[in-house]
Amino acid sequence: MDPDKEEFLKEFGADYGYPNGPKTIDEIRATEFKRLNGLVYLDHAGATLYSELQMEAVFKDLATNVYGNPHSQSDSSFATCDIVREARQQVLDYFNASPKDYKCIFTSGATAALKLVGEAFPWSHQSCFMYTMENHNSVLGIREYALSHGSAAFAIDIEESMDHEVSRGNLMSVKVSQHQIQRRNEARFFEKEPTGGAYNLFAFPSECNFSGLRFSLDLVKIIKEDSERILEGSPFCSGRWMVLIDAAKGCATQTLDLSKHPADFVVISFYKLFGYPTGLGALIARNDAAKLLKKTYFSGGTVAASIADTDFIKRREEIEELFEDGTTSFLSIASIRHGFKMLNSLTTPSISRHTTSLTTYMRKMLLALKHENGANVCTLYRSDNVKVVCHGWGPIISFNLRRPDGSWFGYREVEKLASLSQIQLRTGCFCNPGACAKYLGLSHSDLLSNIEAGHVCWDDYDVVNGKPAGAVRVSFGYMSTYEDAKKFIDFVRTSFVSLPNQIGRYHLRERPSSFPDEGPGKLLAGGVCLKSITIYPIKSCAGFSAASWPLSSTGLQYDREWLLKSLTGDILTQKKVPEMCLISTSIDLHQGILFVESPRCKERLQINLKSNICNGGTGEDFHIHGQRYEGRSYNNEVNIWFSQAVGRPCCLLRCSMSNYYLNNSRCVGMCRDVQSRLNFVNEAQFLLISKESVSDLNDRLSSIEVNPMRFRPNLVISGGEPYAEDGWRNLKIGDNCFTSLGGCNRCQMINLGNEGGKMQKSNEPLATLASYRRVKGKILFGILLRYETADEVEQETNPWLQVGQEIHPNSF
């Protein structure tokens, strides 16, 4: 056995791996998660994984039984009603909730359950919505209902009180730090002070999905029975409080006993519990609390009778029937019993001990990582120094990584490299803005500044103004293993820890030191010349090579002057539609025709280059990477051809040069060239690749060999040393001048290869490039160029590039 694992088992063997369960963790992985072979899945807080045996049981159930619509009266419908009834009881049993006190209302997810509470809660201008800072956006959304009804809303931080003399009975002593009160239509709703008769709602998560903090469930009784003390001085301290627990994340690894902690509302999602089904959740509501909810909408299944042409409805009286609009997702409901069977066989306490052992181990190992200068690598986000009302920590670790100089690695860089190592995790704020700001120390001005800089959810702005805008999160599930944790720790150590004698890790030349003795325009020893020219008329489709080609103010003439757009408005690229590389193009300048061919289309398409009307098409404005374009569309015949070629409805657009302009005021995309006119390019007019650099890369690759065209360059050069181009400020090709805009940041698109007409995806060559060509979150290979056009008055015809022309670096 691996010595590291032996050491781990000495410390955690009593809790790790279900030693007293029906199966060990190794048996579970070998029999129920065979599909994880080679993959490390660490996003269980986002969605845990379903067991293969669980799914076999689901499919066998559905294949051998007939379940009809529960609103019908047939035998198959009665069978469905029985299954749904049993499923409700299973949910209540899981939370130790008596059906005399609670009802289980099925919803389309935890978010739908929260929405149901928000829209039906008895808000008034005397009510308030109070919530901890550590809440998901789906909980914060309830605030909109409260504020729109004139109620108040405010966030709080809860901590243990240092004055234990005020503790009453067995209730924990807590203090509340209240954030600003939010109101709308203040003058209208402040006519009367709160009288204490209004209903208030307090919401907190059983487990914070950012930090893993498990709130003490004693908060239920504290808020309901001791609100006057902990909210002393607040106008809402004497109201009638109801408590909502967001248990979507926490209930998979923490027991929530409603007989001991009688919350009014609890929301869950079943895919968070056992992976399948998605799109199904539940609201577990106390009977007396549910009766206070005021439902407006009615639908099939929620009314006993209605009259179409007059204002009459008779609603159903059973709580579940009253709130479950339409036909429930009864086949999904029938599937949850197989998930509960799996959970119950392992038991929640055993799952908690197993996942806690992995979390504790990983936290310990991450904190131990040091750079060669002794600086800490990892900053964990956890309130160990704050006496919060805490009931331990869930299987979540959120953190960011630092370089030896103290600057931050971007979390998107971590995610990108993890994916190349077959490690799946999540980064960002995890839809929990309060916890994110709290743990990262981001003020309101920081958050607003980030938004002004263009930062929104799911973008690549991971470090703004020197501060992380989010974090890296790893989270464990019941099927996670020591090997998962170890592989991730090894990945962090290999990819982000600076060690002694680590020479040549990042092979980049930032200065033109390759040419210290060369005068302007002088060739390197052996000479550098232009080996190939490639034009890509249609963005993301295959290009064609030419021995010579004219230049224009946008780069190579006709280069990426067309693109394909879906009917929903998405720009089609090989990232979304890899088959686009099978569409070949060529241009005959003498005939003025663009030829397009596809293996899916019998006839070759011909497009007239000189047609300004695009065959009767219309114009439209759109944005790509922070640039605004006006494009001209084509007729239906052209669009049908391309729809067949890519296998989905789409239309062809051509960049309208006369109406194109760059949005200089706010270019927040990835564009690097903000001075030139551009066609439909991502960053710049040209991409240049060196054959020597590609050869050096191939020497490092063990499983494949790539040619320069894998990187979709416009210009391929030959001669000189590998990566000499990194240090070029500018260059001349013949008499044409180009300015270097720096290295090209590579993405996973270069991992797509065309093997016999079929697209194959691997981790190479990007994984190897990441090991030695990574600088501040970017994996650089090749350089981007801007063409320095001559004065139009002096130049009557467009200049040309020609294969074989000499390259003169740093020559002007």
N, C-alpha and C positions, 0 to 999 in steps of 0.2 A: 504494500500500500504506500502511496505517496506520503512522505514524512510530514508534509504540510497538512494533509488531511488527517493523519494520525493525531497531530497536535490539536487540530480543530475538534476532533471527536473526544479527546480527553476533556476538553472544556465544555462541549455542548452535546455530547453523545446521549445524555439522558433525555434531551428534548428534541434533538434533530432526528428526522426520518421516521417517525411513528414506530418506535421500537416495540410498542405493545399493541399496535394496530393490526388490522387484517392483512395489510401489505406494507412492506417497507417502501421508502421513497424510491429506492432503485427499482423495485418491482413495479411500482406505479408508473415510473417513467418508461420502463421497458415494455409494458403491456398496454398503457393507456395514452401515451404521448409519443408514439413512434415518429410522428411527423416533425418533432423538434430536433431530429438528428442534425447536429452541427449548429443549431440555432440557439442563441441565448435570449430568452424573452423576459424582459424586466420592466414591463408596463402593466402589471396587474392592477394598479390603481386606475388605469384607463379602462381596461377590460381584461378580466381573467380568462383563462383558456378552458374550453370544454374538453372533457375526457372522451376519448374515442369509444370506450365502452359505454359511456353515457349516451352518445349519439347512436350507437347500435341499438340500445334499448329504446330510444325514441323512435327510430325508424321501424323497429319491429312492432312497437305499439301501434304506430299509425298505419302500418301495412297489414295488420291483422284485425284492426277494429274499425268500425264505421262510426264516425262522430258527426252528427248533423247540427244544424243551426239550433242553439238552445232556445230560440224564440218560437220554434215550431213545436208540434205536439206528437211527433213520431217517436218510435222506439229508439232510433239513433239519436234523436234530440234529447230524450230522457237520459240516455247514456252519457251524453255530453254534460247535462246538468249535474249528474252524479259526480263526474270527474271534476267539474268546476267547484262543486261543493267540497269535495275532498281536498282540492288544492287550497281553497280558502283556509281550511282547518290546518293544513300543513304549514301555511304561512304563520298562522296564529300560534301554533305549537312551537315553531322555531323561535318565537319571541316570548314564549310562555305567557301568552295573552288569552284570557278566558273569553270565549264567545259571548258570555253574558255581559262583558265589559267592552269588548272591541269588535269591530267589523273590518274585514279585508275588502277593500275596493280596488279592483284591478284597473290599471291605467296603461298608457303606452310607454311609461318609464317613470323614473323618479322626478324628472322635470315636469311631466304632465301632472303628477301628484301634487307637486309644489304649486303649480299653476292653479289647480283645482282649489286648494286651500286659499290662495291669494284672492281669487276672483269671487269666492263664496263666503269669505270671512265677514262677520258683522261689523265692518268698519264704521266709525263715526268720527266727527271732528274732535271727539274727546278721546279717541283711541290712539294707540301708538304701536309701531312695529319696532321692536328692539332685536338686535342680532349681534353676534360676536363678529369681530373683524375677520376671523377665519371662517369664511363661508363662501360656498360656490356661487358663481354668477346666477345660477338657477334659483338660489335662495334670495339673493339680492334683488332679483326681479319682482319678488312679492312687494317690495318697496313701492313700485309703481302703482299697484292697487291701493295701498295705504295712502299715499300722497294724493292720488286722484280723488279719494273720498274725503280729503281734508284732514286725514289723520297725520300724526307726527311720525317720524322715523329717525332712528339714530343707532350708530354702531357703538359697541362697548368692548373694552378689554376687561377680562376677569382674572383676578389674582387672589391668592390666599391672603387673608388679613394677618398682619403681624400682631394684632391685638387679639389674643385668643380668649380674653375674658368675655368678649361679646358673643362667643359661641353659645348657641342655644341647643340644648339637648344633643341629639346625634347629628345635627346639621353642621356641615362644614362652615367655618367662618370665612367669608369671602368679602372682597371689596371690588367695587365696580368703577372703572374709569370710563366716563361717558364722553363720547365725541359729540360734535355739534349736532343740535337738533335740526332736522330738515322739515320744512313746511312748504306748501304751495298755497296761494291765495290767502296769505296771512291775515289781511284785514277782514276777510269774510269769516274765517273760522276761529278767530280769537275773541269773538264776542262773549263767549262763556268760558270760564275756567273749567278744567276737568273736575268732575264731581266724584269720581271713584266708581261710577256705575258702568262705565264703558268696558268693552272687552279689548284687551291688549294681547299681542302675540309676541312671544320670544322664540327665536330660532337659533339653534347651534348644531354643528356637526358632531356626530359621535366620534369621528376621527377626521382631523384636518388633512385634506388631500395634498397639501403643500409640504407640511412638515412632518406629518404622521402623529401629531399630538392627539392623544385621546382625552377628550374632556371627561371630567367626572360626571357620571350620570346622576349624581346627587343634585346636580343643578336643577333637575325637574322639581324636586321638592323645595329647594331653596327659593326658586323664583315663585312658585305657586304659594308657598306658605310664609316666606320671610321677605317678600319684596319691599315692604315698608322700611325695613332696616337697611338692606343693601342699596336701595334707591332713595335713601333718606335725602330730603330736600328737593326731590324731583316731583313735578306736578302729577306724575304717573305712578307714584309709589303705591297708591291705594286702589288702583284699578283691579279688575278681575283678570288675572293673567292665565293665558293658555300657552302651552309649550309644544314646539315642533322640533323634532330631531331628524336631521338629514343623516340617515344611516346607510346611504348608498355605498359608501366606501367602507365604513367601519364594521358592518355586520358580518362580513365574510370571515373575519378573524377575531371578532370580539362579541361575546354574548351580550345581548340587550334583553334583559329580563323585565318585561313590562309589569309583572306582578310586584316588582320591587321599585321600579322607576316608572310610575304611571303617566307617561307623556300623553298629551292629547292627540298628537299626530306624529306618525313615523312614516318616512318615505324610503322606498327601496327600489333597486333595479336588479333583475334576476341575472343579467349577464355579468354584473359585478360579483355575484355570489358564485356562479358556476358556469359562466361562459356562454350558455345558451338557455333560453332564447333571448335574442335582442329584441328591442321594441316592446318590452313588457315589463311593467313595474307594478307597484302597489302602494296605496295609501292605507295605513293601518290607523284607524280613527276610533277614539273612545266614543261610545254611543252617545253620551250626553254632549260631547263636543261636536259630533257630526250633525246632531239635530239643530245646532245653532247656525250651521252653514246655510247660506241663502242662495239657492241655485236659481239662475234665471233661464237658461236655455233648456229646452226639452227635446227629446228625440225618440226614435224608435227604441223601445225597451225601457224608457224612463217614465212613460205615461201609462196610466190604466185606461184612459179614454181621452179623446180630443175631438172637437168639431171644427171642420176645415173653414167654414165661412162665418164663424162668430168667435168671440174671445172667450173660449172655454177650454180648459184642460183639467184633468184630474190626474195628479201625479201619483206614482207608486209610493207606497209607504215604507217598504224595506229599504234600508240605507244603501245596500249594494246596488239594488235595481234603480234607485233614484239617481245615483251618480255615475253609473256606467253607461255612457251614451253609445247608442247603436249596438251592434253585435260585438261582443267581446272577442278577443283573439283566442278563440277556444282551443285551437290546435296547439298554440304556444302554451296556453295554460295547462293543457294535458301533458306537456313535456316537462314541466317543472318538477314533477314528482320524482323523475329519474335523477335530476340534479340534487334534490334534497336527499335522496337515498345515498348518493355518493358522499355528501357532506356529513350526514348523520353516521355513516360507517366510520369516518375518521374522527368525528366529534370536533366541535369548534374549539374547545380548550386545547386539544392536541395540535390543531392547525395553528393556533396562536403561538404555542410553544415552539413549533417547528419554524415558523416564519420569523419569530423573534430571535431565534438562535442565528439565523442567517443575517438578519439586520444588524444584530450586535457585532457579529464577526466582521461584516463589511465596514461598518462604521469605525471599528477599531483599526482595521487595516488601512482605510483611507486616511485617517488622522495620523497614522505613522509615516506616511509618505513624505520624504524631504527631498528638496533639490540639493545639488552638490554644494551650494553655499549655505545649507542648513535651513533655508526658508521653507515654510509649510507649503505643500502643494494644494491641499484641499481645505476649503472653508465650508463647514457644515452649517445648515440652518436648523437650529434646535434650541429651545429655551431652557437649557439646563441651569442657567444662572437666574432664572425668573421663577418665582414660586407661583406658577399658574395652577388653576384648579385642574389638576392632571390625574389621569388614571393610567399612566404609562404611555408607551409609544407604539404605534402601529408599524407594519413592515414597509415603511417608506423612508428613504434617505434623499434629501434635496441638498444640493451643494453646487459650488462653482470652483473652478480650478484656476490657480495663479501661476504665472511664470516666475522664474528666479528673481526678476526685478520688481515683483509685486503687481505687475499689470495682469489683467484678466484674460484667460482664454475665453473666447465666446462660446456660449452653450451650443450654438448651432454647429460650431466646429467639432465639438465633442460628439454631437449627434451624428454628424456626417461621417466621422471616422469610425464611430461605433457601428454604424450600418455596414461599413466596408468590412468590419470584423465579425459580421453576422450577429451583432448585438442590437436588440431592439429596446429602446427606452423612450422617454419623453422629455422634452425641454420646453421652457417658456414659463408662464405663470399658472398653467393648469386650470384656467378659468376661475382662479381664486385671487382676485386683485388685492383684497385686503391683506391676506397672509403674505402675498408676494411683496407688497410695499412694506409691510411690518418687518419681515425678516431681512429684506435687502436694504432696509433703511432709506427708502425712497420717500421724499416729502411730496406734498401736493405740487410744488413748483417743479420738482424733478419729473413727476408723472406728466404734467402738462408740457414740459419742455420736450420730453420724449415723443409725445403725440405731435407736437409742432414739428419735430424733426422727421415725422412720417412714420413713426413706430405704431404698428397695430398688431393685434393677435396673429400669430402664425407667420410673421414675416422673418427676415434675416437680420433685423437690427437687434443684435444680442448684447452689444456694449455701446451705450450712448453716453457721451460726455464723460468717458472714463469709468462709468458704473455699469454693472450688469443690469439688464432690463428684465431678466428672468433667471432661471436656474436649470440645472440638470436634475432629473428625478429618476431614481431606480426604485422599483417596488416589487415585492415578492408575493407569490401565491402558494397555495397548498402543494403544488407540484414542483416548486423551485428546488434546486439542489445546491449542494456545496460547490459542485463543478461550475454552475452558473455564476456564483459569486466569485469564485477564484478566477475564472476567465475574465470577468469584468475588471477585477483588481489588476490582473496582469496587463490588460489592455491599457488601463490608466497609467501604470508604471512605464510601459513601453512607449506610449505615445505622448506623454505629457511631463514625465519626470526627467529633469536635466541631471545627468550623471557625469562623474569624472571621466576624462578621456573619450568623450562622446564627440569625436571629430567627424566632420562631413555629414552630419545628420541632415542639415538643410543646405543643399548645394545650390546656392544662388549668388549671382554676382550683381551687386547693387551699384557698382561704379564701373566706368569704362577702363578699368585697370588692365584689361587684356591688351590694350594698345598703347602702352606707355611711350614707345619710341616711334610711333607712326605719326606722320604729319597728316593734315586734312586730306582725305580722299585716297590715301595710300592703301593698297590691298594688304591683307594679312599674308604671311608666308604661305605659299601654295595657292593663294587666291580664293575668294568667296564669290560664288556666282549664283544666279537665279536658275534653279533646276526645273521648276514647273509653275504654271499659272492655272488656277482652278476658279471657275465661275459657278455660283449657285443661284440660278435665276429665281427659283421658288424656295422660300425659306424652309429648311429642314428636309427638302428633297435632295436627291443625288445631284452632284454637279458634273461639269465636264471640263476637260483640260484643253488648253489652247497653246500653240507655240508663241503666239503674240496676241495682245488684246488692248483695246483702247481704254484710257483712263477718263474719268469724268469727275465732276465736283462731288459725287457721292462715293467715289472709289472706282472699282472696276465697273465698266459700263454694264448695266442690266443686272449687276450682282444683287441678289435678294430684293428684287424690285416687285416680286409677287409673293403672296402668302395665301394659305388656306384657312378659312374660318368656319367653325361649326355654325349650325343654325341657331344655337343658343348664345353665340357671341364669343366662344372660346377660340383663341388662336391655336391652330393645330401645329404641334411640333413632334419630333421623334420621341421626346420624353413621354408624350401621351399616346402617340401613334407610331410605334417603331417601324411599321411597314412603309412609312413615307420614304425611307431610304431606297426602296425598290422602285420608286418613280424616277426614271432617268430623264435628263433634259439635255438639250443642245440648242445652239443658236447659229443660224446662218446669217451673217451680217449682210451679205450681198443680197439675199432674198428678203431680208428683214422679217424673218420668221423664227419664232420659238417653237421647237419640236418637243413634245412630251410623250413618253411611252410608259406603259405599266403592264406587268404580266397579267393583270386582271382585266385588261381592256384589249380587245381585238385590234382596234384601229389606233394609229398614231395621231395624236392631237396636234393641230397646227394653230398657232396664235400669231396674228399679225402684229409686229412690233410698232408699226407706224400708226395704228388706229388710236386716235385720241379719245374716241367715244366708247371704246371697249365694247364694240358690237351692241350698242344700245343700252349698256348697263347704267346703273345709277351711282352716285357718289355718297359716301358716308364718312363721318369722323369717328376715330377711335384712338385709344392710347395703348402703347406698348412700352414697358420699361421707362415710364416717365416721359415719353415723347408723344406728341400729338401728331396724328397723320390724317390726311384725307385720302381715301382710297376710292378707286373706281371698280365697280363690280362688272361681271360678265353675264352673258345671256344664259338661259336655262340649259342649252345644249352643252356648254362648257362645264357648268356646275354638275350636270348629270355624269359627265365623264369622270370628273375628279371624285365624285361621291362613290362611284363604282371602284375607282382606283384605291381609295383609302378604306372602303368598307363602311362608310357612314356618311350621312348627308352633310354636305359642306358647300362652300362657294369660294371662288377664286377672286382675290382682290389685287389690284395693281396700285402701287404708290403713285399718287398724283403729284408730280414734282412741283407744278406751279402753285399748288395750294398747300404744300407741306411746310410746316414750320416747327421749330424746336421750342418746347415750353421751358425756356431758360429760368423762369421765375420759380419753378418748383420741380426740378428734376430729381425725384427721390428714388428713382429706380437704380438699375445696375449700370446705366450708361456711363462710359468713361470719357467719351468725346462729346463735349458740350459746346464745341465751337463749329463743327462742320455740319453740312447737310448729310443726312443719313437715310438710307433705305431701311428695310425691315431687319436691321441687325440688332444684336443684343447690346454690344458694348462699343464697337468701333468699326471703321471702314474695312480694315484689313486684319487678318491673322497670319503671322509669319511663323513657320516651323523650320528648324534646322535638322538636316538628315543626321548630322553627328550627334545631336541631342537625342534623337530617336534611337540611334544605334546604342548609345550609352544606356538608355532605358531598357532596351531589349537585352542587354547584357545582365541587367538586374532581374529581369522577369524569368521565372522558372517554368511556368506552365504554358505561356502563349508567346507569340511574337507579333508585334504590331508594325504596320507601315505608317508613314506620315499621314496618309489620307484618313486614318482612324480619327484624327483630330480636326478634320474639316478645315484645313488651311486654305487661304487664297494663294499664298506664296510659300514655296519650299525652296530653301537655299542649301548649298553644299560648300564645304570648305571651312577650315578653322577648327577650333576646339569645341567640344560639347558645351552648350549653355553660354557661349561667348555673347550671344544676343542679349542675355540678361542685362549686360552693362552698357548697351548702346543707347545713347541719347537720341540719335537720329541716324539716318543713312541715306545714301543715294543709290538708286538703281538706274544705271545709265545716267541720264541728265535729270531724272525725276527725284524730287526730294520728299522724304517721309520723316515724321517725328514719332518717336517711340512713346507710347502711353503706358508702358510697363507690361508686366507679365499678365498672361491670360489665366483667369481663375477657372479651373476645370471642374466639371460636375460629372455625375454618373452616366451622362450620355456617352462618354468615351468608352464605357464598358459594354456598349452594344456592338455586336459584331455580326456581319452578314455571312452566314455559313450555308452555302448552297441555296441561296434564296430564302432562308429562314433566319429570323433574328434570334441571336443567342445572347444572353446576358450573364455576366460574371462579375467578380469584384476587381478584375484587372482590365486596364493597367492603373486605375485610379488608386488602388490600395498600395501598390509599390511607389507610385509618385508621392503619396501621402507620407511615406517613410523617409523621404529625403528632399522633397520639394515644397514643404509646408512653411508658410510664413504668416503669422497673425491671422490664422483662420482660413487662409487661402492656399489652395494647392495649385501652384503656378507651373505652366508649361507652354512655351511659345510666347510671342510678344504681340501686342496690338499696335497698329500703326494708323496714323492720320496722314493723308496725302496733302502736301502743301501745294495747292494749285497756283499756277502762274497767273499774272494779270490777264483778265479776259480780253482787254483791249489789244495787248501785244500778241495774244495767242489765238489764231484764227481756227485752228483745228485741234482736236484732242490729241495729246501725246499718247504713245503706246508703250507698254511693257513688252519685253521680248525675252524668251528663254535663252539663257547663255549670257545675259548682260551681267557685268561686274557689279559687285556690292561694295560700296565704300562706306564703312561705319564712321560715325562721328565726324562727318565731313563738312558740316556747315553750322 
